[in-house]
Amino acid sequence: MNVNSLYIIKRETGICMYHKDFKEPIFDPDLISSFLSAMTSFLDEATGNVRSRARAFEGTDHRIVIEFGDWVLGALSVDRESAQLREKLRRVVQKFEEQFNILRWVDMDLAVYSRFEKVVLEEFIRDRIQEDSILQVKRNWELYTGKAEVRSFLNLIPKRCSVRDAADFLEVPMSLAIDLASKAYWDKAIEVTHPVTPDDIYQTTFLHQQSHQIEGVSEETMKALGELDGETSLAIAAERVKTKDMKRFLEEIAMLAEKHAVEPVPEVQSILVLYKNVLETVLLSCAKLIGHKAAAALFRKSQRHLIQTYPWLRLVYLENQADVEIKNQLNAAVVKREVSADTISEGFGNLLHCIAKRTSVYTGESIANRIVEKTKTETQKRFPRLVNNISWNQLVVTS
């Protein structure tokens, strides 16, 4: 995990109102709060522009990212900064000010730690726990957690298992298993790792120099880094560089992720990439039957029909009548969670159904539905983990 600690500090007094250590603590919360308050106050007086100048402090092996609210500032101690983490911090600061607004004016006990735990857990823990996440129960875990439901959970599951295995073993809903695992991870009673799969989508975190070799990583995998653009699955990247050993390739990607050379994109971004590829596959199949111009016209008519309901569909367009492209505004909105995975799925699902229905006017329902079935088969090969995120039955054309 890239985040070490979180601090919420009252700007007027420099008092730390809330903090959470996700790893072994590096700083004393009171000392770091006093330091950050003093530094930001100094810069405010010296420059008159603290919000634009004092947004991060960097040390030898850590970085402190800062976001300002109206009366508190939030600080994250991180290994490396990212726009996604900064956006999470911004939301946490906003929610803290909304939930505990009275503390701006008076000092009183509002059980801040217990009441704000859910917000912090959702932002920094919950999205790390997925169905295939591997849970490793720590030795002497009983010393880490006092929550009755977490203790029961850890007593019953195997010492090492996936979240999916834990849910099956306990015969509980997946959502409950994820919730309990999140709470156990919050209490530091377990460690969580994620297996790398062929349809995972990664992106490089630095401008890779082909001549720079990382110890323990093959030349094939190093070449594949150039293909990891946040839109290409690992399977496709491996295919492009003609990787011979997929298992070794995935293990080396996991190693590179630990070295922060690559990172997986957020799940909602993966869903966007999935639908982009599905839309492209459908349009190419249509173009083979009715021509590229006619297929492009079907796309634009379907898009116009839905834009009032899904305005963000304006940001999806065709290049050279065949290649589906996503404008940067939509990618940025997805990263910032301004557009949810459910919204992406609903909008693209309706767009695909509209295209299939309009195609059936040219080809008949049977052939239009065959295009949908063929697209599903190809998607299963390219995105086996993600394919079921699409409601394929809803794309079928019926009279």
N, C-alpha and C positions, 0 to 999 in steps of 0.2 A: 504494500500500500504506500502511495506516494505522500500521504498526509501523516505528519507526526503528531501535531497538537493543534487545537483550536482555542482561541481566546476571544471573549467578548468583553470590551473595556468601556467603562463610562468615560467619555471624553473630558468632561468638566473636572472630574476628580482623579482620573487615572486608576480607579479601583477596578480590579478584575471581577466582573459580575458572574462570569461563567467560564469554565474551561474544561476541555476533555483531552486527555492524552490517549492517542490511538496506538502508540508504541511506548517504549520506555521513555519517561519524561526527560527532556533535554534542558528545559528552563524551569525555574521557579515561577509560577504564575504571577505572583505579586511583583517580583523583580522585573520580569519581562513587560508587565503592564506599566510599571513606572517608567521603564526605559522608553517604550513606544509612545507613551503619553508625553514625556519630556521632549523626545525628538520631533514628534509631529507638532507640538506647540512651538518649539524653536523655529521649525521651518515655516510654520504659519506666520510667525512674527517677522521672520527674515525675508520671506518671499511674498507673503500675502496670497499664496497659491498652493496651500498644503495638499489639496485634493489631487492636483495634477502632478506634484513633485514627489511626495512621500507615499508611494504606493507599494514599495518593497524595500527591504533591507537584506543585504546578502552577506553571509559569513563564509568561512572556509568550506564547510560541508553541509550547510543548510541555507535556506532562504525564507524570509518571513514576508508573506503577501498580505497587504492591507487593503481593506475596503471601508469606506466611511458611510455611516448613516447620519441621521439628523443629530443624534445625541450619544451614540455609541460608535466605536470602531471595532471591526472584526479583524482578527489576525490569524493566519494559518502558517504554521511552521511546516515547510514542505521540502522534499528532496529536490524538486524542480517545479517551476511554475508552469501553468497551462491556463488557457482561456476557460476551459471547462471548470477547473478548480476555482478560478476567480469568480465565475458566475455562480457556483455553489455558495461561496462565501457571501456574495452579494445578497443572495436569497435568504441565507441564514440571518444576516444582519437585519434585513427588512422584517422578517418574521419575529425576531426577538423584540424589535421596537414596537411592533403591533401588539404582541402578546403581553409585554410587560411595560406598557407605556407609562403607567403610574410611577415606575421607578425613576423616571426622568425628573420627577418633582420631589419625591419623598423616598426615604430609605426604610424599607420594611421587608419582613420575611415572606416571600411569595413561593417558597419551595421551588426556586428557579431550576435547580438541577433535575429534579424528578419530573417537572412539568415540561421542560424543554428537551428532554432526552429523545422523545419521539421524533422531533423535527431534525435533530442532528443525526439520529440513526437513519432516517429516511434519506437524507442528503449524502451522507458519507459512507454508510454501511450497506443499506438495503440493495443498492444496485450492484454491489460486489458479489452478492449471493444469488446464484442461478441454479437451475435444476442439476446441471452437471458439475457444479462446484464440488471440489473434494474437501471434506471436513476431516481434520486431524485433531482428535481430542488430546489436549495437553496432559502430561503427567501431573498428578496432584491438582486436577482441574477444580476440585471441590474448594480449594483455597481462593479461587478467582470469582466465583459467583454464589450469591445467596438466593437468587430467584428460584422459587420452588418449581416453576414450569420448566426452567432451563435445566435444573438439576435432574428432574425426571427424564427429560429428553436425553441428556448425556449419559445417564445411567443405563438407558435401554439400547441406544444405537451402538453399532460396532465402533471400535476406536478409530478406524479409518474407513470412510465410505463417502459416496456422493450424496447430495441432498435428495436426489431421486431415490436412491437406495434406502435412505433413512425414512422417507415418506412411505415407501412400499413396506419396509420392515415394521413400521408402527401402524400401518394402515390408516394414515391420516391424510387430509388434503395437502397438495403440494404447497399451497399458500401458507398453511400452518407450519410446515417443515421449514420453509424459507424464513418465516417470522421467528421461529425458535432458534434457528441457526444464526440469524442476524443478532439476536439478543445474546447468544453465547459468544459470538465474535466481539460484540460490544464489551462484554465482561472479560475479554481476553482469555476465555476458557478453551478456545479452539483456534487452530490456524486454518486458513482457507487458501486453497490453490485452485487454478483453473486449467484443465487440459486444453491444449491447442488442437483444433480440429481443422480439416481441410477447407471447410467453407467459412472459417473465421475471416474477418476482414481487418487487416492491420494497416498502419501507416508508419513511415519512418519518422523519427523525431529529430533528425539532423540531416544536413546535406551530405549524403554519403559520397565518399571518394572511393572509386573502384579500386584504387591501389592500396587502400587501407584495409588490412586483414585483421580480423578479430580472432584471438586464440581460441581454438576449439570449434571454429565455424568453417565449414567447407567453402570452397570457391564458388560452387553452384549457389549456395544459399546467399553468399555475399552479393552475387549478381542479381539475385531475386529481390534484393532490397530496393532496387530501382523500380520494381513493379508494384511495390506496396504504397499505393497512393490514396488509401482510404476508400477506394471504390472497387478494388480487385480482390477476389477471394484468394486465399493461400493456394488452393488447388490450381487456379488459373495461373497464378504467378509461378508456381512450380512447373507447370506445363510449358510456359513460355521459355524458361531457361533449361528445359529438358532434364529436370531432376530425376535421377534414377531410383533414389531411395526416399520415398515419401515419409516414412517413419522417422528417419534421421533428420529430414528437412524440418518436420514439425518440432522435433526435440531442440533443434538449433534455433528455431524461431522463439521457442520458450526461453532459451538461454539469452537470446538477444533482448527479449522483453525484460528479463531480470537486470540486464545491463542498461536498460532504458534507451536502447538503440531503436526499438520499435514499440508500438503500443496498439492495443485493439481499439477500434472505434466504438463509441457507445451503441447500445442495442438499437436505439431508435434510428441511428444513422445506418446501421446494418439493414434495417427494415426499408429505409429509403433506397438503398442500393439494390436490395432484392426486387422491389417494385420497378425500379428503373430498368433492370435487366429483363424482367417479365414483360414489361410494356414493349421493350425493344424487340423481344422474341416474337410477340404477337404481331407487331407491325411488319416485321420482316416476312412472316408467314403470309400475312394478308397481301403484301406487295408481290409475292410470287404468284398469287392468283389474280389480282386485279390491277397490278402495276403500282409503282412507287408513288406516283402523283395521286392516284385514287386513295391509297392507304394513308398518305399524309393528310388528304382532305378529310377522311374519316376521323383521324385524330383531332384535327382542328375543330370540326363540328361538334364532336363529343366534348372537347375541352370547353368550348363556348357554352354548351348546354349546362355545364356544371360549375362554371366560374362564380356564379352568384352565390352558390352554396359553399364552394371551396375556393376562395379568392387566391390562395397560394398556388393553385394549379396554373396560374399565369406564368409561374416561374419554371415550368416544365416546357421544353420546346424541342423541336426537331432540327437537326443540322444535316444538310445534304439529303433531306427527305427520308432518312432512315435511322440516323443515330440520335438516340434520346439524350438530352443534356439537361442538367439541373443548374439553375442560376445560383450564384454565390449567396444571394439573400435567403434562399430556402435552406441551403446547407447550414448557414449561420443560425437560422431560426431553429433548426433541428438540434444543433449542438447546444444552444441556450435553452432548449426545452420549451420554446415558445410554441412549437408544434409537436404534439404528442405522437407516439407510435400508433395509437388508436385512430387519431385523425388522419395520419398518413395512410393507414390501411383502409379506412372508410373511403377516402377521396379517390385513391388509386383503384380500389375495388370497383367503385361505381364507374370510373373512367373506363376500365377494362371491359366491364359488362356492356357499357354503351357502345364501345368499339365493336365488340363481338356481335351485338344486336344489329348494328348498322352493316357489318360485314355480311350478315345472313341475308340481307336484302339482295346482295349480289350473288351469293353462293348457295343460299339455302341454310337452314338451321343445322343440318347434319354436318356439313363441311365446317361451318363456323365453330361448332362444338368440338370437331376434330382438332381444330387449331388450338382450342383451350386445352384439350387433353394432351396434345403434343407438347405444348408449352409447359404443362405440369411435369411431364416426363423429363424434359430437358432441365427444368429447374431442380428436380430431385437429384439429378446428377451433379449439378453445379453448386446447389445450396441445400444439401440433405438435412442440415440442422434447422434451417429457416423455412423450408418449403411449407410446413404446416401452419405458418403464420398467415397464409393466404386461404381465404374461404373459397376454394375452387368451385364448389357447387353453386355459389352465387354468381359465378361468371357464365354459367351455362345458359344458353338461349332457349326459351320455351315459348310456345304459341300462347 
